[in-house]
């Protein structure tokens, strides 16, 4: 404390950079998709996903199912 009875103050300036996007995890490959889709199922059942996101999720899953059906045609 200074002799005047006031505390000394030091002003410090710094730049804080906040990332605008979250880092993405590596894309699952091969059998890694099974637990990822299981987790999605679990989250849908528990309800932590927003209802407003469900139409987009449904369209994306329709695309996934279409690709699976095209690849997995009975021969």
Backbone bond lengths (Angstrom), bond angles and torsions (degrees), N, CA, C in turn:
res aa  C-N    CA-C-N  psi(-1)  N-CA   C-N-CA  omega(-1)  CA-C   N-CA-C  phi
1 X - - - 1.443 - - 1.526 107.31 -
2 X 1.322 118.14 142.06 1.465 123.22 -179.77 1.527 110.19 -75.78
3 X 1.310 116.15 164.75 1.470 120.03 -179.17 1.515 111.82 -63.32
4 X 1.331 118.52 -21.54 1.465 121.57 178.80 1.520 111.82 -75.39
5 X 1.335 116.52 -9.96 1.458 119.80 -177.64 1.519 113.27 93.37
6 X 1.305 116.07 -3.40 1.469 120.19 179.14 1.527 110.10 -94.92
7 X 1.297 115.08 148.10 1.462 119.87 177.39 1.519 109.38 -83.37
8 X 1.321 116.12 142.41 1.465 120.69 177.23 1.530 108.38 -76.18
9 X 1.311 115.07 140.87 1.461 120.83 179.73 1.518 108.21 -121.79
10 X 1.308 116.01 132.81 1.457 120.95 176.50 1.520 107.65 -112.09
11 X 1.321 117.05 123.36 1.461 122.03 179.31 1.525 107.52 -90.51
12 X 1.305 115.22 125.67 1.458 120.69 -179.93 1.522 107.87 -120.40
13 X 1.319 115.69 127.50 1.459 120.14 177.21 1.516 108.13 -108.12
14 X 1.314 114.83 138.76 1.454 119.47 175.22 1.514 108.93 -150.62
15 X 1.305 115.63 153.09 1.457 122.14 178.42 1.518 107.23 -96.35
16 X 1.328 115.83 128.16 1.461 121.54 177.16 1.514 107.37 -110.30
17 X 1.316 115.98 121.98 1.456 121.13 -179.57 1.522 108.29 -103.38
18 X 1.329 115.66 124.30 1.457 122.02 178.49 1.514 108.20 -110.03
19 X 1.337 117.70 122.67 1.472 118.47 179.06 1.522 110.84 -60.73
20 X 1.326 116.53 141.29 1.465 120.55 -179.36 1.519 112.12 -88.04
21 X 1.318 117.18 -17.32 1.457 120.12 177.81 1.516 109.12 -127.34
22 X 1.319 114.28 148.95 1.459 118.73 176.94 1.510 108.90 -78.77
23 X 1.311 116.90 142.64 1.462 117.37 175.13 1.531 109.10 -64.55
24 X 1.288 115.90 141.59 1.459 119.43 -178.70 1.519 109.64 -98.09
25 X 1.291 114.97 145.06 1.461 120.07 176.44 1.520 108.48 -76.17
26 X 1.297 115.04 162.80 1.462 119.30 176.72 1.525 109.52 -60.27
27 X 1.308 116.08 144.18 1.458 120.65 178.94 1.530 109.52 -67.52
28 X 1.328 117.25 129.47 1.460 119.44 177.92 1.529 110.70 -58.91
29 X 1.320 115.11 148.62 1.463 120.65 178.40 1.514 109.31 -130.23
30 X 1.302 115.40 154.01 1.464 123.10 174.06 1.534 110.81 49.87
31 X 1.321 117.73 -127.94 1.457 122.43 -176.41 1.518 114.54 -71.48
32 X 1.335 118.26 -4.53 1.468 120.44 178.36 1.526 112.16 -67.99
33 X 1.327 117.35 -18.99 1.466 120.51 -179.60 1.519 111.65 -68.08
34 X 1.325 117.85 -30.47 1.463 120.97 -174.93 1.526 111.10 -59.51
35 X 1.346 120.01 -52.18 1.470 118.31 178.87 1.539 113.07 -67.87
36 X 1.331 117.36 -28.86 1.472 119.89 177.86 1.527 109.47 -65.22
37 X 1.326 116.61 -45.98 1.460 120.01 178.73 1.527 111.19 -68.34
38 X 1.329 116.73 -33.01 1.463 120.14 174.77 1.523 111.42 -62.85
39 X 1.334 116.41 -40.40 1.468 120.28 177.64 1.522 110.39 -66.04
40 X 1.322 117.30 -39.88 1.468 120.43 176.66 1.524 110.12 -60.38
41 X 1.323 117.04 -44.47 1.460 121.35 177.35 1.525 110.77 -58.99
42 X 1.316 115.88 -45.40 1.468 121.18 -179.95 1.530 110.83 -60.69
43 X 1.329 116.69 -44.67 1.468 119.90 -179.93 1.524 111.61 -66.61
44 X 1.324 117.20 -37.10 1.469 119.34 177.26 1.523 110.72 -64.34
45 X 1.327 116.67 -40.16 1.464 120.43 179.00 1.529 112.15 -67.61
46 X 1.320 117.13 -36.73 1.474 121.23 -178.85 1.519 112.08 -78.92
47 X 1.328 117.09 -27.55 1.457 120.36 176.24 1.511 118.02 94.67
48 X 1.372 121.52 13.97 1.458 117.69 -179.99 1.530 113.60 -77.53
49 X 1.329 117.79 -5.59 1.459 120.29 176.91 1.524 109.06 -87.63
50 X 1.325 115.81 143.57 1.463 120.01 -179.46 1.522 111.05 -72.28
51 X 1.331 116.49 139.20 1.468 121.37 176.42 1.523 111.16 -57.82
52 X 1.326 116.59 -33.20 1.474 119.60 -178.45 1.531 111.92 -65.31
53 X 1.348 117.50 -20.39 1.464 120.86 -179.85 1.528 112.65 -88.95
54 X 1.320 117.22 -11.22 1.462 120.45 -174.61 1.528 114.09 -63.99
55 X 1.338 121.02 -40.00 1.467 118.66 178.34 1.531 112.49 -61.11
56 X 1.339 117.93 -43.16 1.464 120.55 178.20 1.520 110.72 -65.45
57 X 1.324 116.94 -40.57 1.459 121.06 178.22 1.524 110.16 -63.11
58 X 1.312 116.70 -41.56 1.464 121.08 179.43 1.522 110.86 -61.57
59 X 1.330 117.47 -43.69 1.465 120.84 178.43 1.523 110.90 -63.66
60 X 1.322 116.61 -41.72 1.468 120.03 178.97 1.525 110.97 -63.36
61 X 1.331 116.81 -41.55 1.464 120.40 179.33 1.521 111.67 -68.80
62 X 1.339 117.45 -34.02 1.469 120.27 174.24 1.529 109.73 -59.87
63 X 1.323 116.48 -40.65 1.466 120.63 177.51 1.521 111.75 -63.46
64 X 1.336 116.37 -41.78 1.466 121.00 178.11 1.527 109.93 -62.49
65 X 1.325 117.07 -48.22 1.465 120.47 -179.53 1.531 111.73 -62.54
66 X 1.316 116.52 -37.76 1.464 119.55 176.90 1.522 111.28 -62.49
67 X 1.321 116.94 -42.37 1.465 120.46 178.78 1.523 111.10 -65.40
68 X 1.332 117.08 -40.02 1.472 120.75 178.36 1.525 109.48 -63.04
69 X 1.318 117.11 -44.38 1.477 120.20 -178.97 1.532 111.19 -64.38
70 X 1.327 116.85 -38.42 1.462 119.32 178.65 1.536 111.04 -65.33
71 X 1.318 116.71 -37.75 1.480 120.84 -179.89 1.514 112.59 -77.32
72 X 1.321 117.71 -30.30 1.452 121.90 -170.51 1.528 111.82 -109.69
73 X 1.310 114.83 48.33 1.473 118.92 177.52 1.522 108.74 -78.15
74 X 1.320 115.99 133.45 1.476 117.51 175.08 1.520 109.67 -61.32
75 X 1.303 116.33 139.30 1.484 120.12 -178.12 1.494 110.86 -111.77
